[in-house]
Amino acid sequence: MILKEFAKTGKKISAIGLGTYYDPAWIASGFLGWRRGAETKVEAIKAGLDAGITLVDTAEVYRSEPLVAKAIAGRDREDIFVATKVLPNHLSKDRLTKAFHRSLARLGTTYIDLYQVHWPNSRVPIQETMSAMEKLVEDGKLRYIGVSNFTLERIKEAQSALRKAELSSVQLDYSLVNRKVEEAILPYCDSQGIALLAYYPLGHGKLPSDARLDHVIGGKARTRAQVALQWLAGKPSVFPIPRASQKEHVRDNAEAGSWELTESERAYLDVQFR
């Protein structure tokens, strides 16, 4: 598995990550205590870790933090980079601190590598939110701070609100079929040393069915999904986080982190999916 530096932290993590957002039905079932397929999902996360993936992304709203806890139990915690997110109605100082410690308990760990604001909340000053994040860093409970679903303007506001720490990451929808972030956000992240975690990296399931990827596959032992993921993972600041729901798919996705596209293959894809 290819390892890349995460932002400007000096920490190297896998070029491919594991996403644990499943679907609205799964989230809703969590409120009812229903967990059909939970063990399958845990095994899928474990399969990714066994394949060399070290980045696992979750969120309090996903109801998958306990699954991550089961998957990482018994492993060397320093070898795993755990990222989770806080809901927009938990962004005040007190609520964020309480939400963080609930996530910490559900994850069964003593610290979180990356804590992300899941969506912005204009009713809570970003300065208050970032101050609460920095306090968690000072206390040794949190290592890095990130945001998700922020516009470029809001990303800059979050950066400016930080006094002692730096903004390490942004999480956004990014794939060959959705390249809006390339207009302004990705260039800005590259210039600032901010990592971009790409969710929906397979375009909501469209890319594994897209024949345009076959030209790059040729006679090589690759799949369409692997090509689409490697196109993202080959970018210095981008970390795709495809969903980890089935062991077979996770193992296939992990292979995209063990090789690199050539410059000509990248150029072909850039043109075909422009």
Secondary structure per residue as TSV (DSSP state, phi and psi in degrees):
chain	resnum	aa	ss	phi	psi
A	1	M	-	360.0	128.3
A	2	I	-	-72.2	133.2
A	3	L	E	-107.1	142.4
A	4	K	E	-131.6	150.7
A	5	E	E	-68.2	134.1
A	6	F	-	-87.8	110.2
A	7	A	T	53.9	-135.0
A	8	K	T	-108.7	29.9
A	9	T	S	-86.1	-19.1
A	10	G	S	83.8	-8.1
A	11	K	-	-86.5	126.6
A	12	K	E	-99.7	132.2
A	13	I	E	-132.2	169.2
A	14	S	E	-64.1	144.4
A	15	A	S	-66.1	-24.6
A	16	I	S	-113.2	140.9
A	17	G	E	-115.2	-178.0
A	18	L	E	-118.4	120.5
A	19	G	E	-95.5	140.8
A	20	T	-	-123.0	27.7
A	21	Y	-	-85.7	127.3
A	22	Y	-	-105.2	-73.8
A	23	D	-	-166.5	166.7
A	24	P	H	-58.3	-34.5
A	25	A	H	-64.3	-39.4
A	26	W	H	-63.3	-44.6
A	27	I	H	-62.6	-45.4
A	28	A	H	-63.0	-38.2
A	29	S	H	-65.3	-25.0
A	30	G	H	-62.9	-32.4
A	31	F	H	-70.4	-20.5
A	32	L	T	-100.0	-1.1
A	33	G	T	76.9	17.2
A	34	W	-	-96.8	128.3
A	35	R	-	-133.4	49.3
A	36	R	T	-63.8	129.9
A	37	G	T	83.2	7.3
A	38	A	H	-61.0	-44.1
A	39	E	H	-65.1	-35.1
A	40	T	H	-63.1	-40.1
A	41	K	H	-68.2	-40.3
A	42	V	H	-61.0	-44.3
A	43	E	H	-64.6	-33.5
A	44	A	H	-66.3	-42.5
A	45	I	H	-63.4	-43.8
A	46	K	H	-59.8	-40.1
A	47	A	H	-61.9	-38.5
A	48	G	H	-66.1	-43.0
A	49	L	H	-63.2	-40.9
A	50	D	H	-64.1	-28.0
A	51	A	T	-84.7	1.0
A	52	G	T	103.9	1.0
A	53	I	-	-74.4	132.7
A	54	T	-	-114.5	-16.0
A	55	L	E	-93.9	121.8
A	56	V	E	-124.7	123.3
A	57	D	E	-111.6	132.0
A	58	T	-	-141.8	-167.2
A	59	A	-	-167.4	154.6
A	60	E	T	-62.1	-35.1
A	61	V	T	-73.9	-22.5
A	62	Y	T	-69.8	-20.8
A	63	R	T	61.2	28.9
A	64	S	-	-117.1	1.2
A	65	E	H	-58.3	-40.2
A	66	P	H	-64.3	-29.1
A	67	L	H	-68.4	-41.4
A	68	V	H	-62.2	-41.1
A	69	A	H	-57.7	-45.0
A	70	K	H	-65.2	-39.5
A	71	A	H	-69.4	-34.8
A	72	I	H	-92.7	-7.2
A	73	A	T	-58.5	132.7
A	74	G	T	85.4	-4.5
A	75	R	S	-97.8	163.1
A	76	D	-	-69.7	112.8
A	77	R	G	-59.3	-34.1
A	78	E	G	-67.7	-16.1
A	79	D	G	-87.3	-4.6
A	80	I	-	-121.7	134.0
A	81	F	E	-105.8	104.4
A	82	V	E	-98.1	123.3
A	83	A	E	-118.5	134.1
A	84	T	E	-138.3	177.1
A	85	K	E	-136.8	153.7
A	86	V	E	-110.6	140.0
A	87	L	-	-68.5	153.9
A	88	P	G	-65.2	-22.1
A	89	N	G	-86.1	7.6
A	90	H	G	-120.1	31.5
A	91	L	-	-97.3	-5.7
A	92	S	S	-71.2	162.5
A	93	K	H	-54.2	-53.4
A	94	D	H	-67.1	-44.4
A	95	R	H	-66.4	-39.3
A	96	L	H	-65.2	-43.7
A	97	T	H	-61.0	-43.0
A	98	K	H	-67.3	-41.6
A	99	A	H	-63.5	-39.4
A	100	F	H	-60.4	-47.3
A	101	H	H	-69.4	-29.1
A	102	R	H	-66.4	-43.1
A	103	S	H	-62.9	-40.8
A	104	L	H	-57.8	-44.2
A	105	A	H	-67.1	-43.3
A	106	R	H	-65.6	-32.2
A	107	L	H	-81.0	-13.3
A	108	G	T	64.2	37.2
A	109	T	-	-133.3	168.6
A	110	T	S	-97.3	-10.0
A	111	Y	-	-153.9	161.3
A	112	I	E	-118.2	135.5
A	113	D	E	-72.4	-47.6
A	114	L	E	-135.4	121.6
A	115	Y	E	-112.1	125.7
A	116	Q	E	-120.3	139.6
A	117	V	E	-74.6	116.0
A	118	H	S	-66.7	-45.5
A	119	W	S	-142.5	151.1
A	120	P	-	-70.9	159.5
A	121	N	-	-137.4	106.2
A	122	S	T	-67.8	-12.4
A	123	R	T	-85.2	-11.5
A	124	V	S	-115.9	122.9
A	125	P	-	-56.7	132.6
A	126	I	H	-62.0	-26.7
A	127	Q	H	-62.9	-39.0
A	128	E	H	-66.0	-43.4
A	129	T	H	-63.8	-48.3
A	130	M	H	-66.7	-34.3
A	131	S	H	-63.0	-41.3
A	132	A	H	-65.5	-38.1
A	133	M	H	-62.8	-45.7
A	134	E	H	-63.1	-34.9
A	135	K	H	-63.0	-38.9
A	136	L	H	-65.6	-35.4
A	137	V	H	-66.1	-45.2
A	138	E	H	-60.0	-36.1
A	139	D	T	-77.9	-5.1
A	140	G	T	79.9	11.6
A	141	K	S	-90.9	-22.4
A	142	L	E	-132.1	143.3
A	143	R	E	-101.9	-45.7
A	144	Y	E	-136.3	155.1
A	145	I	E	-115.3	136.8
A	146	G	E	-142.8	171.1
A	147	V	E	-132.4	164.0
A	148	S	E	-141.1	141.9
A	149	N	S	60.0	35.6
A	150	F	-	-99.9	143.7
A	151	T	-	-74.2	170.2
A	152	L	H	-61.7	-40.2
A	153	E	H	-60.5	-43.8
A	154	R	H	-70.3	-32.7
A	155	I	H	-60.7	-45.1
A	156	K	H	-65.2	-36.5
A	157	E	H	-64.3	-41.9
A	158	A	H	-63.8	-41.4
A	159	Q	H	-59.4	-46.3
A	160	S	H	-67.0	-26.5
A	161	A	H	-76.7	-17.6
A	162	L	-	-81.6	134.9
A	163	R	S	-108.9	-36.1
A	164	K	S	-117.3	-21.8
A	165	A	S	-115.1	175.1
A	166	E	-	-116.8	154.8
A	167	L	E	-77.4	119.6
A	168	S	E	-95.8	-26.2
A	169	S	E	-154.0	160.3
A	170	V	E	-131.6	138.0
A	171	Q	E	-116.2	125.9
A	172	L	E	-147.4	163.0
A	173	D	E	-72.5	118.5
A	174	Y	-	-152.9	127.8
A	175	S	B	-162.5	178.1
A	176	L	T	-59.3	-28.9
A	177	V	T	-98.7	0.9
A	178	N	B	-142.4	94.8
A	179	R	-	-113.3	24.0
A	180	K	G	-58.3	-33.2
A	181	V	G	-64.8	-18.5
A	182	E	G	-72.5	-17.1
A	183	E	T	-65.6	-44.2
A	184	A	T	-146.0	-39.6
A	185	I	H	-68.7	-47.8
A	186	L	H	-63.1	-45.5
A	187	P	H	-58.5	-37.6
A	188	Y	H	-66.6	-44.1
A	189	C	H	-59.5	-43.0
A	190	D	H	-60.5	-40.8
A	191	S	H	-71.8	-25.8
A	192	Q	H	-100.9	-4.6
A	193	G	T	71.5	35.4
A	194	I	-	-102.1	131.2
A	195	A	E	-77.1	148.9
A	196	L	E	-119.1	114.5
A	197	L	E	-88.4	119.8
A	198	A	E	-97.5	109.0
A	199	Y	E	-92.2	162.8
A	200	Y	S	51.4	46.3
A	201	P	T	-68.4	-14.7
A	202	L	T	-103.7	19.3
A	203	G	T	60.7	48.5
A	204	H	T	56.5	35.0
A	205	G	T	85.3	3.9
A	206	K	T	-76.3	-37.8
A	207	L	G	-66.9	-35.5
A	208	P	G	-63.0	-11.7
A	209	S	G	-107.9	6.2
A	210	D	-	-92.6	113.5
A	211	A	G	-68.5	-15.0
A	212	R	G	-63.0	-20.8
A	213	L	G	-78.5	-15.7
A	214	D	H	-64.8	-30.6
A	215	H	H	-60.1	-36.5
A	216	V	H	-77.4	-29.6
A	217	I	H	-68.5	-48.3
A	218	G	T	52.9	-131.6
A	219	G	T	-96.4	11.5
A	220	K	S	-81.6	156.6
A	221	A	S	-81.5	71.6
A	222	R	-	-131.9	160.8
A	223	T	-	-116.5	165.6
A	224	R	H	-61.1	-41.5
A	225	A	H	-61.7	-42.2
A	226	Q	H	-62.7	-41.0
A	227	V	H	-62.8	-45.5
A	228	A	H	-62.8	-39.6
A	229	L	H	-71.4	-40.2
A	230	Q	H	-67.7	-31.2
A	231	W	H	-58.7	-36.5
A	232	L	H	-79.4	-49.7
A	233	A	H	-62.8	-24.3
A	234	G	T	-75.6	-8.8
A	235	K	S	-85.0	131.5
A	236	P	T	-52.7	-38.4
A	237	S	T	-100.9	0.3
A	238	V	E	-104.2	134.4
A	239	F	E	-127.3	101.3
A	240	P	E	-70.0	141.8
A	241	I	-	-126.6	74.2
A	242	P	-	-65.0	152.9
A	243	R	B	-65.2	136.7
A	244	A	-	-103.6	92.7
A	245	S	-	-123.5	-26.1
A	246	Q	-	-131.2	134.9
A	247	K	H	-54.9	-44.2
A	248	E	H	-61.9	-43.9
A	249	H	H	-66.6	-39.8
A	250	V	H	-63.4	-44.2
A	251	R	H	-62.8	-39.9
A	252	D	H	-63.7	-45.4
A	253	N	H	-62.1	-38.9
A	254	A	H	-61.2	-30.9
A	255	E	H	-61.6	-25.4
A	256	A	T	-66.5	-14.8
A	257	G	T	-96.3	10.6
A	258	S	S	-113.1	-0.6
A	259	W	S	-148.1	170.9
A	260	E	-	-130.7	145.1
A	261	L	-	-69.8	150.5
A	262	T	-	-79.0	165.4
A	263	E	H	-61.5	-38.4
A	264	S	H	-68.1	-36.5
A	265	E	H	-66.6	-39.7
A	266	R	H	-63.0	-43.2
A	267	A	H	-62.8	-40.5
A	268	Y	H	-61.2	-46.7
A	269	L	H	-66.2	-38.4
A	270	D	H	-57.8	-40.8
A	271	V	H	-74.0	-46.0
A	272	Q	H	-63.6	-32.2
A	273	F	T	-110.1	16.6
A	274	R	-	-68.5	360.0
